[in-house]
Amino acid sequence: MKAYFRMMIAGAGLAVAGCTSLPGANLGDTFSVEGFLNEDLQGGSYTAELAKAYQDVAADEARNDVNWYDATAFYRKGEAAAAGEEVQPWDPATFGLTGAPVQAYQQMLPVLAANKDVRPEACARMVARYDYWIEQLREGDHSCTDPGVVQEQYAKAFAECGPGFAGAGPRWIVYFGFDRFDLTSEARGVIDEVVSAVQGYSSPLLSIVGHTDTVGSKAYNQRLSERRAATVYEALEAKGIPGDAMTTAGRSELELAVPTGDGVKEPLNRRVEITASGQ
């Protein structure tokens, strides 16, 4: 009787979702979720904490939202993390989402890369709550939990994962084409945003750090990351930011926003991060 009831719930959730489903969601897994929710998972490393964080989200999805079908996607992510996999958060573009979740996604990745081994529990919670937020946004009018509530949970975890990021001041990211260090029209728009934001500072200080993907040697990518930082520096200086108010550095492929293997053309890794401080 319990299995039949579970099937009815899963079927109802599938009907609501229509033709769209979460990556990894599987109707047959609705019978395995309960076992995962009852597992005594031990934290510690980032992947172990990630497994626990996805277990918590799967529990919210299954028991509070009564959406066992979508809970299977979080169950699968949790199982993969428990096996040692660094499961990545969903790209909001996969679901056609724009605006706040895209901005949050772009901000989250470098924070995750820098802090997951230092603050594994908070960073794991940040990733899992981000995915839960994406899932609630995807459901639209059918969401059982207010997406705004989940967004606040994500934001709290974000601040705990990267307190230096949150406290240093505003941050912007400029993206580059493959093996390029010239500014796109979108990048020039970001430059304008930076200039506008720091106009109210009496003594601004901008940190400009260039990064690359993993294609090419580390030595070549070091030079490329420095060129990208220099391009942003020059663009800001041309807009009136004093040269002595900016510092530049290149990190080659050493601080990836999206962890990849060698030789991978990952657009989110081809970037310059601009952080503002001062008054």
PLY file of the C-alpha trace (Angstrom):
ply
format ascii 1.0
element vertex 279
property float x
property float y
property float z
element edge 278
property int vertex1
property int vertex2
end_header
0.00 0.00 0.00
2.86 2.36 0.85
4.55 1.61 -2.49
1.29 2.24 -4.35
0.85 5.56 -2.54
4.42 6.51 -3.41
3.76 5.73 -7.07
0.65 7.90 -7.02
2.60 10.81 -5.54
5.45 10.41 -8.01
3.03 10.20 -10.90
1.28 13.35 -9.76
4.60 15.16 -9.51
5.55 14.00 -12.99
2.25 15.21 -14.38
2.77 18.65 -12.84
6.27 18.86 -14.24
5.00 18.06 -17.71
7.69 17.17 -20.21
10.44 18.85 -18.19
12.30 17.01 -15.46
15.35 17.60 -13.34
18.59 16.04 -14.58
18.92 12.63 -12.97
15.29 12.38 -11.82
13.91 8.90 -12.28
10.48 7.51 -11.48
11.90 4.16 -10.42
14.17 5.84 -7.87
11.17 7.05 -5.87
11.33 3.67 -4.10
15.00 4.23 -3.14
14.81 7.79 -1.81
13.52 6.78 1.63
16.54 4.59 2.21
18.88 7.44 1.29
17.05 9.82 3.63
17.54 7.38 6.50
21.27 6.85 5.91
23.58 8.01 8.71
25.94 10.04 6.55
29.17 11.22 8.14
30.56 14.65 7.17
34.11 15.91 7.13
35.45 16.37 3.61
33.71 18.60 1.09
32.16 15.68 -0.82
30.99 14.04 2.40
29.35 17.30 3.48
27.85 17.65 0.01
26.21 14.25 0.37
24.66 15.35 3.67
23.51 18.66 2.18
21.76 16.90 -0.70
20.22 14.47 1.77
18.69 17.46 3.59
17.36 18.92 0.34
15.96 15.56 -0.77
14.17 15.32 2.59
12.63 18.77 2.13
11.56 17.89 -1.38
10.08 14.51 -0.48
8.59 15.09 2.96
7.69 18.77 2.95
6.88 19.38 -0.72
5.68 15.77 -1.19
7.48 15.67 -4.54
9.21 12.32 -4.45
9.94 12.42 -8.17
12.10 15.56 -7.99
13.62 14.28 -4.76
15.22 11.49 -6.81
17.41 14.06 -8.59
18.82 15.24 -5.26
19.11 11.63 -4.12
21.27 10.85 -7.15
23.46 13.90 -6.52
23.83 12.91 -2.89
24.79 9.35 -3.72
27.40 10.58 -6.21
28.85 12.96 -3.60
28.93 10.16 -1.02
31.01 8.17 -3.52
33.53 11.02 -3.64
32.35 12.96 -6.70
32.48 16.77 -6.57
28.95 17.22 -7.91
28.48 20.54 -9.67
25.49 22.87 -9.17
23.02 23.06 -12.02
23.61 25.70 -14.67
20.44 27.85 -14.67
20.70 28.16 -18.45
19.76 24.47 -18.62
16.29 25.46 -17.43
16.02 28.70 -19.38
16.37 30.80 -16.22
17.77 34.33 -16.35
18.44 37.20 -13.95
19.19 36.55 -10.28
19.93 32.80 -10.50
22.41 33.38 -13.34
24.18 36.14 -11.41
24.26 33.96 -8.31
25.65 31.03 -10.32
28.48 33.15 -11.71
29.32 34.52 -8.25
29.10 31.15 -6.54
31.58 29.19 -8.66
34.76 31.13 -7.80
33.71 31.28 -4.13
33.18 27.52 -4.14
36.55 26.83 -5.78
38.39 29.00 -3.26
36.68 27.84 -0.06
35.25 24.32 -0.39
38.24 22.70 1.30
38.41 25.40 3.98
34.71 25.58 4.86
33.30 22.32 3.46
30.02 22.27 5.38
28.96 25.82 4.48
30.07 25.48 0.86
28.27 22.16 0.46
25.11 23.67 1.92
25.47 26.61 -0.49
25.57 24.30 -3.53
22.68 22.10 -2.43
20.46 25.05 -1.47
21.27 26.72 -4.78
20.03 23.63 -6.63
16.91 23.56 -4.46
16.30 27.22 -5.32
16.68 26.43 -9.02
14.22 23.54 -8.67
11.62 25.76 -7.00
12.03 28.44 -9.68
11.64 25.80 -12.37
8.33 24.70 -10.88
6.96 28.24 -11.19
3.37 28.49 -9.99
3.49 24.82 -8.97
6.26 25.30 -6.39
5.31 24.12 -2.92
8.01 26.12 -1.16
8.45 29.86 -1.67
11.56 30.25 -3.88
12.39 33.44 -1.98
12.73 31.46 1.25
15.12 29.02 -0.41
17.05 31.91 -1.96
17.59 33.32 1.54
18.88 29.94 2.69
21.30 29.91 -0.25
22.43 33.49 0.46
23.15 32.65 4.12
25.26 29.65 3.11
27.01 31.75 0.46
28.06 34.31 3.08
29.32 31.52 5.36
31.20 29.74 2.56
33.04 32.85 1.38
33.02 35.47 4.14
36.00 37.22 2.55
34.09 37.49 -0.70
31.02 38.92 0.98
32.95 41.33 3.17
35.56 42.59 0.72
33.07 44.65 -1.21
31.30 44.40 -4.55
32.71 42.01 -7.14
32.29 41.86 -10.89
33.35 39.26 -13.42
34.47 39.98 -16.98
34.44 37.00 -19.34
36.65 36.46 -22.39
36.57 34.45 -25.59
38.76 31.40 -26.04
42.46 32.35 -26.09
41.55 36.04 -26.22
42.16 39.06 -24.04
40.10 41.71 -25.84
36.84 42.99 -24.37
33.48 41.93 -25.76
30.51 44.32 -25.77
29.18 42.49 -22.70
32.54 42.93 -20.97
32.53 46.66 -21.72
29.12 46.81 -20.08
30.63 45.30 -16.92
33.41 47.90 -17.02
30.77 50.63 -17.11
29.03 49.05 -14.11
32.29 49.08 -12.13
32.98 52.73 -12.95
29.45 53.72 -11.99
29.60 51.77 -8.72
32.88 53.21 -7.44
32.08 56.83 -8.27
30.75 57.21 -4.75
34.03 56.01 -3.22
36.35 58.77 -2.00
39.32 56.38 -2.12
38.50 53.33 -4.22
40.81 50.35 -4.54
40.20 47.75 -7.21
41.77 44.30 -7.25
41.91 42.92 -10.81
42.75 39.21 -11.12
42.93 37.34 -14.43
42.18 33.64 -14.95
42.15 31.11 -17.80
40.73 27.73 -18.67
42.94 24.63 -18.79
43.81 24.66 -22.51
47.53 25.28 -22.99
50.48 25.20 -20.63
50.40 26.85 -17.22
53.17 29.21 -18.33
51.21 30.29 -21.42
48.06 30.68 -19.37
49.93 32.75 -16.79
50.81 35.26 -19.51
47.26 35.16 -20.88
45.73 35.74 -17.43
48.05 38.73 -16.93
47.09 40.14 -20.34
43.41 39.86 -19.46
43.97 41.66 -16.18
45.96 44.36 -18.00
43.15 44.82 -20.55
40.62 45.41 -17.77
43.05 47.74 -15.98
43.52 49.82 -19.13
39.77 49.97 -19.82
39.06 51.18 -16.29
41.89 53.70 -16.42
40.50 55.03 -19.71
37.18 55.54 -17.91
38.82 57.69 -15.25
39.86 55.23 -12.53
43.36 56.27 -11.30
46.05 53.73 -12.07
47.36 53.81 -8.51
43.89 52.81 -7.29
44.14 49.41 -8.99
46.22 46.28 -8.56
46.53 43.48 -11.11
47.52 39.83 -10.94
47.27 36.69 -13.04
46.39 33.24 -11.68
46.81 31.19 -14.86
44.56 28.09 -14.53
45.22 27.65 -10.82
41.90 28.95 -9.47
39.19 27.52 -11.70
35.64 28.72 -11.26
34.48 25.40 -12.70
36.77 22.46 -11.91
37.71 20.62 -15.13
40.37 18.30 -16.45
43.29 19.49 -18.54
42.59 20.87 -22.01
38.95 21.83 -21.38
37.48 24.99 -22.96
35.28 26.12 -20.06
33.89 29.66 -20.71
33.31 30.43 -17.02
37.00 29.93 -16.29
38.10 32.53 -18.87
37.57 35.57 -16.70
38.85 38.56 -14.77
37.48 39.14 -11.27
37.26 42.75 -10.07
36.83 43.38 -6.36
36.23 46.83 -4.91
37.19 48.10 -1.47
37.65 51.53 0.05
35.28 54.30 1.01
0 1
1 2
2 3
3 4
4 5
5 6
6 7
7 8
8 9
9 10
10 11
11 12
12 13
13 14
14 15
15 16
16 17
17 18
18 19
19 20
20 21
21 22
22 23
23 24
24 25
25 26
26 27
27 28
28 29
29 30
30 31
31 32
32 33
33 34
34 35
35 36
36 37
37 38
38 39
39 40
40 41
41 42
42 43
43 44
44 45
45 46
46 47
47 48
48 49
49 50
50 51
51 52
52 53
53 54
54 55
55 56
56 57
57 58
58 59
59 60
60 61
61 62
62 63
63 64
64 65
65 66
66 67
67 68
68 69
69 70
70 71
71 72
72 73
73 74
74 75
75 76
76 77
77 78
78 79
79 80
80 81
81 82
82 83
83 84
84 85
85 86
86 87
87 88
88 89
89 90
90 91
91 92
92 93
93 94
94 95
95 96
96 97
97 98
98 99
99 100
100 101
101 102
102 103
103 104
104 105
105 106
106 107
107 108
108 109
109 110
110 111
111 112
112 113
113 114
114 115
115 116
116 117
117 118
118 119
119 120
120 121
121 122
122 123
123 124
124 125
125 126
126 127
127 128
128 129
129 130
130 131
131 132
132 133
133 134
134 135
135 136
136 137
137 138
138 139
139 140
140 141
141 142
142 143
143 144
144 145
145 146
146 147
147 148
148 149
149 150
150 151
151 152
152 153
153 154
154 155
155 156
156 157
157 158
158 159
159 160
160 161
161 162
162 163
163 164
164 165
165 166
166 167
167 168
168 169
169 170
170 171
171 172
172 173
173 174
174 175
175 176
176 177
177 178
178 179
179 180
180 181
181 182
182 183
183 184
184 185
185 186
186 187
187 188
188 189
189 190
190 191
191 192
192 193
193 194
194 195
195 196
196 197
197 198
198 199
199 200
200 201
201 202
202 203
203 204
204 205
205 206
206 207
207 208
208 209
209 210
210 211
211 212
212 213
213 214
214 215
215 216
216 217
217 218
218 219
219 220
220 221
221 222
222 223
223 224
224 225
225 226
226 227
227 228
228 229
229 230
230 231
231 232
232 233
233 234
234 235
235 236
236 237
237 238
238 239
239 240
240 241
241 242
242 243
243 244
244 245
245 246
246 247
247 248
248 249
249 250
250 251
251 252
252 253
253 254
254 255
255 256
256 257
257 258
258 259
259 260
260 261
261 262
262 263
263 264
264 265
265 266
266 267
267 268
268 269
269 270
270 271
271 272
272 273
273 274
274 275
275 276
276 277
277 278
